Amino acid sequence: MIQTHSASPNMIGFHYYPDTAHYTNKDLNTVLEHLEKLHAGWLVLLSETSRAIPETFISGLLSKKITPIIQFPLSLPNSPAPVDVKAILKAYAGWGASYVILFDRPNDSASWSASGWSQTNLVESFLDRFIPLANECLNAGLIPVFPALTPGGDYWDLSFFSLALQGLKRRGQKALLAKMALSAYACTFDHPLDWGKGGSTCWPQNKPYLTPTQNQDQIGFNQYEWLENIAQKVLGSALPLILLGLGRKNLNPGDSYSPEDHTNIVRQINGFLDSTAQSRSAELPLVAGNYWLLEAAATDENYPQAWVKEDATTLPAYQLLCADGGEVSTQTSVNSQTKSVESNPDSSPAHPIRQYLLLPKYEWGISDWHLEVIKPFILKHQPTIGFSLDEASLASQVTVIGGENDFSEAALAKLRDSGCQVDRISGDGTSIATQLAER
């Protein structure tokens, strides 16, 4: 029976800098400030094998109830021997860390040397490197995490994972399978968030590199479901799951969403994380979902995707996560908005969102009839949809659904003062539908 691990009540996390050069006390204070505002409880940290992340950084995170996820993006096949990382792993465990991701995307040729990739039995070669290091993690008291695979990939990800689990069983790795967690990249690949939902259970006709017409595949946000389907089949139950790369279009640093589209994606993912946290099902033992990317150096190729810029400005999605109570500057990065401004002549650095549909949210939830009557408007205008006045202030045009009891005139006056064009629509369902149809 595979053990599942208890998860923090807060599943939201972030990837830290995509380097190992930002672990000073000053860096710690900065990241803690951001994580508190963003209501995040997890942080993915890159580690070298020759030196550990400083104890003060790890313990500083833990003191604020931030769980570090240590990632070793090791090269293949020339990864270090277990004895070479034993001291570092013991140190991490002694300081209170729990999760360690070993390797990254081993089903892609870029993760291997040319000679290593060309050998036969690639999955077995990977297991030869993964198993000793994973067991060293177990010996140190850490939870080893199977590395995220590129959806599709140079070696078909589903085949790679299936063969890897079968190999672990065949090699008698019961202790490892009982403790091991799974990581997966939840990028959208420019598909809707429900693309491939249900995994192979819903799309059984798919074959490696062959997706029948009208079918959907695992190359999207829901790759994890396809992987967990395999775990259920091979092992009899799902593996504890850590999602990586949330909010990314794909794994190419140069291919990003516009700030507006990125905010919409983050909003949808937050809804998924909220519903998953409430259900806590054995079929999906989700531990954490980590957004890409909190910070990056300006010279890094990933910098355009960083939520926080070096001048302390932020992407609009930052405000979205802070909306539950964090105090945050409403400035946004001009550089990160270039694409959005070019595609929307009416947008500006102060208003990166073109159009916002502001809906009321009640103590008992969200009105079903509001959601029903706005459908034609959404199809026609494709606005950003939300419930936050702060987020609405980032839009050039704001269409407000609801009367004075929902949104006061004083609140709407503040939107107008910030430069928003505000249009209120109120009345019963029929009246609102009629007014929306005229817009």
C-alpha positions as CSV (number, residue, x, y, z in Angstrom):
1,M,0.0,0.0,0.0
2,I,1.5,3.4,-1.0
3,Q,1.7,5.9,1.7
4,T,0.1,9.3,1.1
5,H,1.6,12.4,2.8
6,S,-0.3,15.1,4.7
7,A,-0.3,18.4,2.9
8,S,-0.3,22.0,4.1
9,P,-3.7,23.5,4.2
10,N,-2.4,26.0,1.7
11,M,-1.4,24.3,-1.6
12,I,-0.1,27.5,-3.3
13,G,3.6,27.7,-3.9
14,F,6.2,29.3,-6.2
15,H,9.4,28.5,-8.0
16,Y,12.2,30.6,-6.7
17,Y,15.1,32.1,-8.8
18,P,16.1,29.6,-11.6
19,D,19.7,29.8,-10.2
20,T,21.5,29.1,-6.9
21,A,22.9,32.7,-6.4
22,H,20.1,34.2,-4.2
23,Y,20.3,32.7,-0.8
24,T,21.5,35.6,1.4
25,N,19.7,36.9,4.4
26,K,18.5,39.9,2.4
27,D,17.1,37.5,-0.2
28,L,15.3,35.6,2.5
29,N,13.7,38.7,3.9
30,T,12.5,39.7,0.5
31,V,11.0,36.4,-0.5
32,L,9.3,36.0,2.9
33,E,7.6,39.3,2.4
34,H,6.4,38.3,-1.1
35,L,5.2,34.8,0.0
36,E,3.3,36.3,2.9
37,K,1.5,38.8,0.6
38,L,0.8,36.0,-1.9
39,H,-0.6,33.7,0.9
40,A,1.8,31.0,-0.3
41,G,3.1,28.0,1.7
42,W,5.7,26.3,-0.6
43,L,8.8,27.3,-2.4
44,V,10.8,25.3,-5.0
45,L,14.6,25.9,-4.5
46,L,17.4,24.8,-6.9
47,S,20.4,23.2,-5.2
48,E,23.8,22.3,-6.3
49,T,25.4,19.0,-5.2
50,S,28.7,20.6,-4.3
51,R,27.3,23.0,-1.7
52,A,24.0,23.2,0.3
53,I,21.5,26.0,0.4
54,P,22.4,27.9,3.6
55,E,20.8,26.6,6.8
56,T,19.6,30.1,7.6
57,F,17.6,30.3,4.4
58,I,15.9,26.9,4.9
59,S,15.2,27.4,8.6
60,G,14.0,31.0,7.8
61,L,11.4,29.6,5.4
62,L,10.2,26.9,7.8
63,S,9.9,29.4,10.7
64,K,7.3,31.2,8.6
65,K,5.5,27.9,7.7
66,I,6.9,27.9,4.2
67,T,7.8,24.4,3.1
68,P,10.9,24.2,0.9
69,I,11.0,21.8,-2.1
70,I,14.6,21.1,-2.9
71,Q,15.3,20.4,-6.6
72,F,18.5,18.9,-8.0
73,P,18.4,19.4,-11.8
74,L,21.1,16.8,-12.3
75,S,22.6,16.0,-15.7
76,L,22.4,12.4,-17.1
77,P,24.0,10.0,-17.2
78,N,26.9,11.6,-15.3
79,S,25.0,12.3,-12.0
80,P,26.8,12.2,-8.7
81,A,27.2,9.0,-6.6
82,P,25.1,8.8,-3.5
83,V,28.1,9.2,-1.3
84,D,28.8,12.6,-2.9
85,V,25.5,14.1,-1.8
86,K,25.0,12.2,1.5
87,A,26.2,15.0,3.7
88,I,24.0,17.6,1.9
89,L,20.9,15.4,2.1
90,K,21.5,14.8,5.8
91,A,21.9,18.5,6.4
92,Y,18.7,19.4,4.6
93,A,16.8,16.7,6.6
94,G,18.4,18.0,9.8
95,W,17.3,21.6,9.1
96,G,13.7,20.4,8.5
97,A,13.3,20.0,4.8
98,S,11.1,17.1,3.5
99,Y,10.8,16.9,-0.3
100,V,13.7,16.5,-2.8
101,I,13.1,16.4,-6.5
102,L,15.9,14.4,-8.3
103,F,16.6,15.3,-11.9
104,D,14.4,17.2,-14.3
105,R,12.7,16.0,-17.5
106,P,14.7,12.8,-18.0
107,N,12.5,12.0,-21.1
108,D,14.1,14.9,-23.0
109,S,17.4,14.6,-24.9
110,A,18.6,18.0,-23.5
111,S,18.8,16.4,-20.0
112,W,21.4,13.8,-21.3
113,S,24.7,13.8,-22.9
114,A,24.7,12.8,-26.6
115,S,26.1,9.4,-25.9
116,G,23.9,8.8,-22.9
117,W,20.7,9.6,-24.8
118,S,21.7,7.3,-27.7
119,Q,22.0,4.2,-25.6
120,T,19.4,1.4,-25.5
121,N,17.2,0.9,-22.5
122,L,17.1,4.6,-21.6
123,V,14.6,4.2,-18.8
124,E,16.7,1.5,-17.2
125,S,19.7,3.7,-17.4
126,F,17.8,6.5,-15.7
127,L,16.7,4.1,-12.9
128,D,20.3,3.1,-12.4
129,R,21.0,6.7,-11.4
130,F,17.7,7.6,-9.8
131,I,17.3,4.6,-7.4
132,P,20.6,5.0,-5.4
133,L,20.0,8.7,-5.0
134,A,16.3,8.3,-4.0
135,N,17.3,5.6,-1.4
136,E,19.9,8.0,0.0
137,C,17.1,10.5,0.4
138,L,15.1,7.9,2.3
139,N,18.1,7.1,4.5
140,A,18.4,10.8,5.4
141,G,14.7,11.0,6.3
142,L,13.7,12.9,3.1
143,I,10.9,12.2,0.6
144,P,12.3,11.5,-2.9
145,V,10.2,13.0,-5.7
146,F,10.1,11.4,-9.2
147,P,11.1,14.2,-11.6
148,A,8.6,16.0,-13.8
149,L,8.5,14.8,-17.4
150,T,8.1,16.9,-20.5
151,P,4.5,16.3,-21.8
152,G,5.1,14.3,-24.9
153,G,8.8,14.7,-24.9
154,D,11.6,13.2,-27.0
155,Y,10.8,10.0,-25.3
156,W,7.0,9.7,-24.9
157,D,6.3,10.7,-21.3
158,L,3.6,8.2,-20.6
159,S,5.7,5.3,-21.9
160,F,8.7,6.5,-19.9
161,F,6.7,6.8,-16.7
162,S,5.0,3.4,-17.1
163,L,8.3,1.6,-17.8
164,A,10.0,3.4,-14.8
165,L,7.3,2.3,-12.3
166,Q,7.4,-1.2,-13.7
167,G,11.2,-1.1,-13.4
168,L,11.0,0.0,-9.7
169,K,8.6,-2.8,-8.9
170,R,10.7,-5.4,-10.8
171,R,13.8,-4.2,-8.9
172,G,12.0,-4.7,-5.5
173,Q,11.9,-1.1,-4.5
174,K,9.0,-1.4,-2.1
175,A,10.3,1.0,0.4
176,L,11.0,3.6,-2.2
177,L,7.5,3.2,-3.8
178,A,5.9,3.5,-0.4
179,K,7.4,6.9,0.3
180,M,8.0,8.4,-3.2
181,A,6.1,11.4,-4.5
182,L,5.5,12.5,-8.1
183,S,6.1,15.8,-9.7
184,A,4.5,17.0,-13.0
185,Y,4.6,20.1,-15.1
186,A,1.1,21.6,-15.3
187,C,1.8,23.9,-18.3
188,T,-1.2,24.6,-20.6
189,F,0.6,24.3,-24.0
190,D,-1.9,27.0,-25.1
191,H,-4.8,24.6,-24.5
192,P,-7.8,25.3,-22.2
193,L,-7.3,24.1,-18.6
194,D,-9.6,21.2,-19.1
195,W,-7.7,19.8,-22.1
196,G,-7.1,16.1,-21.6
197,K,-9.1,16.0,-18.4
198,G,-9.8,12.5,-17.2
199,G,-6.6,11.1,-18.6
200,S,-6.5,7.7,-20.4
201,T,-9.8,6.7,-18.8
202,C,-11.5,9.3,-21.0
203,W,-9.2,9.1,-24.0
204,P,-8.2,5.4,-24.3
205,Q,-7.7,5.4,-28.1
206,N,-4.5,7.6,-27.8
207,K,-1.1,6.0,-28.7
208,P,2.4,7.4,-28.3
209,Y,2.8,10.3,-30.8
210,L,-0.6,9.5,-32.3
211,T,-3.7,11.3,-31.1
212,P,-6.8,10.5,-33.2
213,T,-8.7,13.4,-34.7
214,Q,-11.2,14.9,-32.2
215,N,-9.3,13.3,-29.3
216,Q,-7.3,15.2,-26.6
217,D,-4.0,14.2,-25.1
218,Q,-1.8,14.7,-22.0
219,I,0.1,17.7,-23.5
220,G,-1.5,20.3,-21.3
221,F,-2.4,21.2,-17.7
222,N,-3.8,17.8,-16.9
223,Q,-0.8,15.6,-17.7
224,Y,-0.7,14.7,-14.0
225,E,-4.0,12.8,-14.5
226,W,-2.5,10.6,-17.2
227,L,0.5,9.9,-15.0
228,E,-1.7,9.1,-12.0
229,N,-3.8,6.7,-14.2
230,I,-0.5,4.9,-14.8
231,A,0.3,4.8,-11.1
232,Q,-3.1,3.4,-10.3
233,K,-2.7,0.7,-12.9
234,V,0.9,-0.3,-12.0
235,L,0.9,0.3,-8.3
236,G,-2.7,0.1,-7.3
237,S,-3.0,3.7,-6.0
238,A,-2.0,7.3,-6.8
239,L,1.3,8.9,-5.8
240,P,1.4,12.1,-3.7
241,L,1.6,14.9,-6.3
242,I,3.6,18.1,-6.6
243,L,2.6,20.3,-9.5
244,L,5.3,22.5,-11.1
245,G,5.3,25.4,-13.6
246,L,1.7,26.6,-12.9
247,G,0.8,29.5,-15.2
248,R,3.3,28.7,-17.9
249,K,2.2,28.3,-21.5
250,N,5.0,25.7,-22.1
251,L,8.5,25.0,-21.0
252,N,10.1,27.5,-23.5
253,P,11.3,30.6,-21.6
254,G,10.7,32.8,-24.6
255,D,7.0,31.8,-25.0
256,S,4.9,33.6,-22.5
257,Y,1.3,34.6,-22.0
258,S,0.4,38.3,-22.0
259,P,-0.1,39.7,-18.5
260,E,-3.9,39.7,-19.0
261,D,-4.1,36.1,-20.3
262,H,-1.7,35.0,-17.5
263,T,-3.9,36.6,-14.9
264,N,-6.9,34.7,-16.3
265,I,-5.0,31.4,-16.2
266,V,-3.9,32.0,-12.6
267,R,-7.5,32.7,-11.6
268,Q,-8.7,29.4,-13.1
269,I,-5.8,27.5,-11.5
270,N,-6.6,29.1,-8.1
271,G,-10.2,27.7,-8.5
272,F,-8.8,24.3,-9.2
273,L,-6.5,24.4,-6.2
274,D,-9.3,25.6,-3.9
275,S,-11.7,22.8,-5.0
276,T,-8.9,20.2,-4.8
277,A,-8.0,21.4,-1.3
278,Q,-11.6,21.0,-0.2
279,S,-12.1,17.5,-1.7
280,R,-8.7,15.9,-0.5
281,S,-9.5,12.8,-2.5
282,A,-7.3,9.7,-2.5
283,E,-7.6,9.7,-6.3
284,L,-5.7,13.0,-6.4
285,P,-3.4,13.3,-3.3
286,L,-2.2,16.8,-4.3
287,V,0.4,18.2,-2.0
288,A,1.3,21.6,-3.6
289,G,0.9,23.6,-6.8
290,N,3.8,25.9,-7.6
291,Y,3.5,28.9,-9.8
292,W,6.3,29.9,-12.3
293,L,8.2,32.1,-11.5
294,L,8.5,34.3,-8.4
295,E,11.8,36.1,-9.2
296,A,14.6,36.0,-11.7
297,A,17.7,38.0,-12.5
298,A,17.2,40.6,-15.3
299,T,19.8,38.8,-17.3
300,D,18.1,35.4,-17.1
301,E,16.1,34.2,-20.1
302,N,13.2,33.5,-17.7
303,Y,13.0,37.1,-16.5
304,P,10.0,38.2,-18.6
305,Q,8.0,35.5,-16.7
306,A,9.0,36.5,-13.2
307,W,6.1,37.8,-11.1
308,V,8.4,40.3,-9.3
309,K,10.8,42.5,-11.2
310,E,14.1,43.9,-10.0
311,D,12.5,47.4,-9.7
312,A,9.9,45.8,-7.4
313,T,7.1,46.1,-9.9
314,T,4.9,43.0,-10.4
315,L,2.8,41.2,-12.9
316,P,-1.0,41.7,-12.6
317,A,-1.4,38.1,-11.3
318,Y,0.5,39.2,-8.2
319,Q,-2.4,41.5,-7.2
320,L,-4.9,38.7,-7.8
321,L,-3.3,36.5,-5.2
322,C,-2.9,39.4,-2.8
323,A,-6.5,40.3,-3.1
324,D,-7.5,38.3,0.0
325,G,-5.8,40.8,2.2
326,G,-2.2,41.5,1.1
327,E,-1.1,45.1,0.7
328,V,0.7,45.4,-2.6
329,S,1.7,48.1,-5.1
330,T,-0.6,48.3,-8.2
331,Q,2.4,49.0,-10.4
332,T,3.2,46.5,-13.1
333,S,6.3,45.9,-15.2
334,V,6.3,47.9,-18.4
335,N,8.5,45.4,-20.1
336,S,6.3,42.5,-19.2
337,Q,3.3,44.3,-20.7
338,T,4.8,45.1,-24.1
339,K,3.0,42.3,-25.9
340,S,-0.3,43.2,-24.2
341,V,0.0,46.9,-25.1
342,E,0.8,46.1,-28.7
343,S,-2.2,43.8,-29.1
344,N,-4.5,46.2,-27.3
345,P,-4.0,49.8,-28.4
346,D,-6.3,51.0,-25.6
347,S,-4.2,49.4,-22.8
348,S,-1.5,51.1,-20.9
349,P,1.1,50.3,-18.2
350,A,-1.4,51.5,-15.5
351,H,-4.2,49.4,-17.1
352,P,-2.8,46.2,-18.5
353,I,-6.2,44.6,-18.6
354,R,-8.3,45.6,-21.6
355,Q,-11.8,44.9,-20.2
356,Y,-13.0,43.6,-16.8
357,L,-16.4,42.1,-15.9
358,L,-16.8,42.7,-12.2
359,L,-19.3,40.4,-10.5
360,P,-20.7,40.5,-6.9
361,K,-19.7,37.7,-4.5
362,Y,-22.0,36.9,-1.6
363,E,-21.4,35.2,1.8
364,W,-23.2,32.2,0.5
365,G,-21.3,32.0,-2.7
366,I,-21.7,33.2,-6.4
367,S,-25.1,33.7,-8.0
368,D,-25.8,31.1,-10.7
369,W,-28.1,33.4,-12.6
370,H,-25.3,36.0,-12.8
371,L,-23.1,33.4,-14.3
372,E,-25.8,32.4,-16.8
373,V,-26.8,35.8,-18.1
374,I,-23.2,36.9,-18.7
375,K,-22.4,34.1,-21.1
376,P,-23.2,36.0,-24.4
377,F,-21.3,39.0,-23.2
378,I,-18.2,36.8,-22.4
379,L,-18.4,35.2,-25.9
380,K,-18.6,38.6,-27.5
381,H,-16.0,40.6,-25.6
382,Q,-13.8,37.9,-23.9
383,P,-13.3,40.1,-20.8
384,T,-11.3,39.3,-17.7
385,I,-13.8,38.1,-15.1
386,G,-13.5,38.5,-11.4
387,F,-14.8,39.7,-8.1
388,S,-12.1,42.1,-7.0
389,L,-12.3,45.9,-7.1
390,D,-8.5,46.1,-6.7
391,E,-8.0,43.9,-9.8
392,A,-10.7,45.8,-11.7
393,S,-8.7,49.0,-11.2
394,L,-6.1,47.5,-13.6
395,A,-8.5,47.5,-16.5
396,S,-9.2,50.2,-19.0
397,Q,-12.9,49.3,-19.2
398,V,-14.9,47.9,-16.2
399,T,-18.4,46.5,-16.6
400,V,-20.0,46.2,-13.2
401,I,-22.8,43.7,-12.5
402,G,-24.9,44.7,-9.5
403,G,-26.5,47.6,-7.7
404,E,-25.5,49.9,-4.9
405,N,-25.8,47.1,-2.3
406,D,-23.2,45.1,-4.3
407,F,-20.8,47.9,-5.2
408,S,-21.2,51.4,-3.8
409,E,-20.9,54.5,-5.9
410,A,-17.9,55.5,-3.8
411,A,-16.1,52.3,-4.8
412,L,-16.9,52.9,-8.5
413,A,-15.8,56.5,-8.1
414,K,-12.4,55.2,-7.0
415,L,-12.2,53.1,-10.2
416,R,-13.0,56.1,-12.3
417,D,-10.4,58.2,-10.4
418,S,-7.8,55.5,-11.3
419,G,-8.6,56.0,-15.0
420,C,-11.1,53.2,-15.6
421,Q,-14.1,53.6,-17.8
422,V,-16.9,52.2,-15.6
423,D,-20.3,50.9,-16.8
424,R,-22.7,49.7,-14.2
425,I,-25.5,47.2,-15.1
426,S,-28.2,46.4,-12.5
427,G,-31.7,45.0,-12.2
428,D,-33.2,41.5,-12.4
429,G,-31.8,38.7,-14.5
430,T,-33.8,39.6,-17.6
431,S,-32.9,43.3,-17.4
432,I,-29.2,42.5,-16.9
433,A,-29.2,40.1,-19.9
434,T,-30.9,42.8,-22.0
435,Q,-28.5,45.5,-21.1
436,L,-25.5,43.2,-21.6
437,A,-26.8,42.3,-25.1
438,E,-26.8,46.0,-26.0
439,R,-23.1,46.4,-25.1
